[in-house]
């Protein structure tokens, strides 16, 4: 069995344009009304209330399956453009709006009540930033996790699950004319004399289990799945590819030949 997994990142862009108030959020509607009534303290109170609690999640009247989600950013006089990476693409056109008379920039969307995902901000074309009002993050992204999001038992250490072995390697590739960093995971009880193992190839190994510093510990997940008998014994190869992904992960014949050679040597 040969399984090839290409881990690609997607980005859904939300850009600021002409200020356009999207008032699906009940709390922002109320905020807008109070500002129009001259209550300037309301925006100060709003920022204090949202500290550590962003993004804003609200129920949708009459809809038990979805929730309003509002991404917020505290801008200043230099804020011109906001891009949000990773947020749900439920609308064909979404704009980060500036609430007139305040320093609030926001966009509201509709998401399933069991959502879990990551997102990040880019302001005025600068570096990617975490949400300063959201204390949860993973792999360089702020994390949204609604209360109905399903549990993730496979990503947590299980004391009784036998542990596989991960070995880091550097491979000289003639076809790529370079050295490539790999890590090879073998399952608990591995022996080359056993019947053939399945093979899992994971790109972006830097993020998916090349080392203990990887954001997503795929070897841990495999250990847990094997202990629960949810998958057969499997060998995993983590290929570091983030620096060359635009060259390699576009159906490159040379990269495919390199992978095939690695698979033959490992199996």
C-alpha positions as CSV (number, residue, x, y, z in Angstrom):
1,X,0.0,0.0,0.0
2,X,1.4,3.4,-1.0
3,X,-0.3,6.6,0.3
4,X,0.9,10.0,-0.9
5,X,-0.1,13.0,1.1
6,X,0.6,16.5,-0.2
7,X,0.1,19.0,2.6
8,X,-0.7,22.3,1.0
9,X,-1.7,25.6,2.6
10,X,-4.7,27.5,1.4
11,X,-5.4,31.2,2.0
12,X,-8.7,32.8,1.7
13,X,-8.1,36.6,1.3
14,X,-10.3,39.3,2.8
15,X,-9.2,42.7,1.7
16,X,-10.3,46.1,2.8
17,X,-12.0,48.3,0.2
18,X,-14.5,51.1,0.5
19,X,-15.8,51.0,4.1
20,X,-18.9,48.9,4.1
21,X,-20.7,48.0,7.3
22,X,-21.7,44.4,7.5
23,X,-24.2,44.3,10.3
24,X,-25.0,40.6,10.7
25,X,-23.3,40.7,14.1
26,X,-25.9,41.7,16.8
27,X,-23.2,43.0,19.1
28,X,-21.7,45.2,16.4
29,X,-25.1,46.5,15.4
30,X,-25.6,47.6,19.0
31,X,-22.1,49.1,19.1
32,X,-22.8,51.1,15.9
33,X,-26.0,52.4,17.4
34,X,-24.4,53.5,20.6
35,X,-21.6,55.3,18.7
36,X,-24.1,57.1,16.6
37,X,-25.8,58.2,19.8
38,X,-22.6,59.7,21.0
39,X,-21.5,57.1,23.5
40,X,-17.7,57.0,22.8
41,X,-17.0,54.8,25.8
42,X,-18.7,51.9,24.1
43,X,-15.8,51.2,21.8
44,X,-13.3,51.3,24.8
45,X,-15.6,48.9,26.7
46,X,-15.8,46.6,23.6
47,X,-12.0,46.3,23.3
48,X,-11.7,45.5,27.0
49,X,-14.5,42.9,26.7
50,X,-12.9,41.2,23.7
51,X,-9.4,40.9,25.1
52,X,-8.5,37.3,25.1
53,X,-11.9,36.3,23.5
54,X,-11.5,37.1,19.8
55,X,-12.9,36.4,17.3
56,X,-16.5,37.3,18.2
57,X,-18.9,34.3,18.1
58,X,-22.6,34.9,18.2
59,X,-25.8,32.7,17.7
60,X,-27.9,33.2,14.6
61,X,-31.6,33.6,15.5
62,X,-33.6,30.7,14.0
63,X,-30.5,28.8,12.9
64,X,-29.2,26.1,15.2
65,X,-26.5,24.8,12.9
66,X,-24.5,27.9,12.2
67,X,-23.0,30.8,14.1
68,X,-21.9,34.4,13.3
69,X,-18.1,34.9,13.5
70,X,-16.6,38.3,13.4
71,X,-12.9,38.9,12.9
72,X,-11.8,42.1,14.5
73,X,-8.7,44.3,14.3
74,X,-7.8,47.4,16.3
75,X,-6.4,49.8,13.6
76,X,-4.9,53.2,13.8
77,X,-4.4,56.2,11.4
78,X,-2.0,54.1,9.3
79,X,-4.3,51.2,8.7
80,X,-5.1,51.0,4.9
81,X,-5.6,47.3,4.0
82,X,-6.3,44.1,6.0
83,X,-5.9,40.6,4.7
84,X,-7.2,37.6,6.7
85,X,-5.6,34.3,5.8
86,X,-7.4,31.0,6.5
87,X,-10.9,32.2,7.4
88,X,-14.0,30.4,5.9
89,X,-14.9,31.2,2.3
90,X,-18.7,31.2,2.6
91,X,-19.3,34.6,0.8
92,X,-18.2,35.4,-2.7
93,X,-17.1,38.9,-1.8
94,X,-16.0,39.9,1.7
95,X,-14.6,43.2,2.9
96,X,-12.9,44.2,6.1
97,X,-15.0,47.2,7.0
98,X,-13.9,50.2,9.1
99,X,-16.6,51.2,11.6
100,X,-16.8,55.0,11.2
101,X,-15.9,57.0,14.3
102,X,-13.9,54.1,15.8
103,X,-10.6,52.2,15.5
104,X,-12.5,48.9,14.8
105,X,-12.0,47.0,11.5
106,X,-14.1,43.8,11.1
107,X,-15.7,41.3,8.8
108,X,-18.5,39.0,9.7
109,X,-19.1,35.5,8.3
110,X,-21.4,32.5,8.9
111,X,-19.8,29.2,10.0
112,X,-20.9,25.7,11.1
113,X,-21.3,25.5,14.9
114,X,-18.6,22.7,15.0
115,X,-15.9,24.6,13.3
116,X,-12.2,24.5,14.1
117,X,-9.6,26.3,12.0
118,X,-6.6,28.7,12.0
119,X,-6.3,32.3,10.7
120,X,-3.9,35.2,10.7
121,X,-3.8,38.9,9.7
122,X,-1.7,40.9,7.3
123,X,-1.9,44.6,7.8
124,X,-0.9,47.0,5.0
125,X,1.0,44.3,3.2
126,X,3.3,43.6,6.2
127,X,4.2,40.3,7.9
128,X,1.6,37.8,8.9
129,X,0.4,38.4,12.4
130,X,-1.5,36.4,15.0
131,X,-4.7,37.8,16.4
132,X,-3.5,39.8,19.5
133,X,-6.9,39.3,21.1
134,X,-6.9,35.5,20.7
135,X,-4.6,33.6,23.2
136,X,-4.8,30.3,21.2
137,X,-2.4,29.6,18.4
138,X,-0.9,26.7,16.5
139,X,1.7,26.6,13.7
140,X,1.8,30.4,13.3
141,X,-2.0,30.8,13.1
142,X,-4.5,31.9,15.7
143,X,-7.0,29.1,16.4
144,X,-10.8,29.3,16.3
145,X,-12.5,26.4,18.1
146,X,-16.3,26.5,18.6
147,X,-17.8,24.6,21.6
148,X,-19.3,22.0,19.3
149,X,-16.1,21.2,17.5
150,X,-15.5,17.4,17.7
151,X,-12.8,16.2,20.1
152,X,-9.3,15.4,18.8
153,X,-8.1,12.5,20.9
154,X,-5.6,11.4,18.3
155,X,-3.4,14.4,18.8
156,X,-3.0,13.9,22.6
157,X,-0.4,11.6,24.2
158,X,-1.9,8.3,25.2
159,X,0.2,6.8,28.1
160,X,-0.6,3.2,27.0
161,X,0.1,3.6,23.3
162,X,3.4,2.0,22.2
163,X,5.8,4.5,20.6
164,X,7.3,4.2,17.2
165,X,10.7,5.4,16.2
166,X,11.6,8.5,14.2
167,X,15.0,8.9,12.6
168,X,16.2,12.1,10.9
169,X,18.2,11.6,7.7
170,X,20.0,13.8,5.1
171,X,19.7,12.3,1.6
172,X,21.9,13.3,-1.4
173,X,19.7,13.4,-4.5
174,X,21.4,13.3,-7.9
175,X,18.2,14.0,-9.7
176,X,17.6,17.1,-7.7
177,X,21.3,17.9,-7.4
178,X,20.9,18.8,-3.7
179,X,20.7,17.3,-0.2
180,X,17.2,16.9,1.3
181,X,16.3,16.5,5.0
182,X,13.9,13.6,5.8
183,X,12.6,11.8,8.8
184,X,11.5,8.2,8.8
185,X,8.9,6.9,11.2
186,X,8.7,3.2,11.9
187,X,5.8,1.7,13.9
188,X,6.2,-0.1,17.3
189,X,7.6,-3.6,16.8
190,X,8.9,-2.7,13.3
191,X,11.1,-5.4,11.6
192,X,12.1,-5.5,8.0
193,X,11.4,-9.2,8.1
194,X,7.7,-8.6,8.7
195,X,5.1,-8.5,5.9
196,X,5.2,-5.4,3.8
197,X,4.2,-2.2,5.5
198,X,2.1,0.7,4.2
199,X,3.9,3.8,3.3
200,X,2.8,7.4,4.1
201,X,4.7,10.3,2.5
202,X,4.1,13.6,4.1
203,X,5.3,16.9,2.5
204,X,6.1,20.0,4.5
205,X,7.8,17.7,7.0
206,X,9.0,20.7,9.0
207,X,5.5,21.3,10.2
208,X,4.2,17.7,10.2
209,X,6.6,15.7,12.3
210,X,10.2,16.0,11.1
211,X,11.2,16.8,14.7
212,X,9.8,17.4,18.2
213,X,9.5,21.0,17.3
214,X,7.1,20.4,14.4
215,X,3.7,22.0,15.0
216,X,1.8,18.9,14.2
217,X,3.2,15.7,15.6
218,X,2.1,13.1,13.0
219,X,4.2,10.3,14.7
220,X,2.1,10.8,17.8
221,X,-1.1,10.6,15.8
222,X,0.1,7.4,14.1
223,X,1.1,5.8,17.5
224,X,-2.4,6.5,18.8
225,X,-4.2,5.2,15.7
226,X,-2.1,2.1,15.7
227,X,-2.8,1.4,19.4
228,X,-6.5,1.8,18.7
229,X,-6.2,-0.5,15.7
230,X,-7.7,2.1,13.4
231,X,-4.9,1.7,10.9
232,X,-2.4,-1.1,10.0
233,X,1.3,-0.8,10.8
234,X,2.7,1.9,8.5
235,X,6.0,3.6,7.7
236,X,5.9,7.4,7.3
237,X,8.4,9.6,5.5
238,X,8.5,13.3,6.3
239,X,10.0,15.3,3.5
240,X,11.1,18.8,4.3
241,X,9.8,20.8,1.4
242,X,8.7,24.3,2.6
243,X,11.7,26.0,1.0
244,X,11.2,24.4,-2.4
245,X,7.5,23.6,-2.4
246,X,6.7,26.0,-5.3
247,X,9.2,24.0,-7.4
248,X,8.5,20.5,-6.1
249,X,4.8,20.3,-5.3
250,X,3.6,21.2,-8.8
251,X,3.9,17.7,-10.2
252,X,7.6,18.1,-10.7
253,X,8.9,15.0,-12.6
254,X,12.3,15.3,-10.8
255,X,10.7,15.5,-7.4
256,X,8.5,12.5,-8.2
257,X,11.6,10.5,-9.3
258,X,13.3,11.5,-6.0
259,X,10.4,10.3,-4.0
260,X,10.1,7.0,-5.9
261,X,13.8,6.4,-5.2
262,X,13.4,7.1,-1.5
263,X,10.4,4.8,-1.3
264,X,12.3,1.9,-2.9
265,X,15.2,2.3,-0.5
266,X,13.0,2.5,2.6
267,X,10.6,-0.3,1.7
